[in-house]
């Protein structure tokens, strides 16, 4: 017979303090600012765009916040270079329902799935 021991010292879940929520809000605002600036400058100056994106990721790591979902596929995952018509080759694979991005900077390929229905 197996007896399960229950610890008397259970951890209590702490609620996030108001200060932590304020820090997260400010971090999110700073990240979106840098990413939007990066998107604006990606066609004219890709290197500056890359630096803005790296700054946004660095701020996000310090604040423990992920990138916003709408901006995740705008940059190469390996070299952080902006994805645009000049810097990547984009192909669709309709059989597997995938989008293939080939980065000319780092020579890597990324694949993202998509659904038939666009919602």
Secondary structure, 3 states (H helix, E strand, C coil): CCCCCCCCCCCCCCCCCHHHHHHHHHHHHHHHHHHHHHHHHCCCCHHHHHHHHHHHHHHHHHHCCCCCHHHHHHECCCCCCECCCCCEEEEEECCCCEEEEEECCCCCEEEEECCCCCC
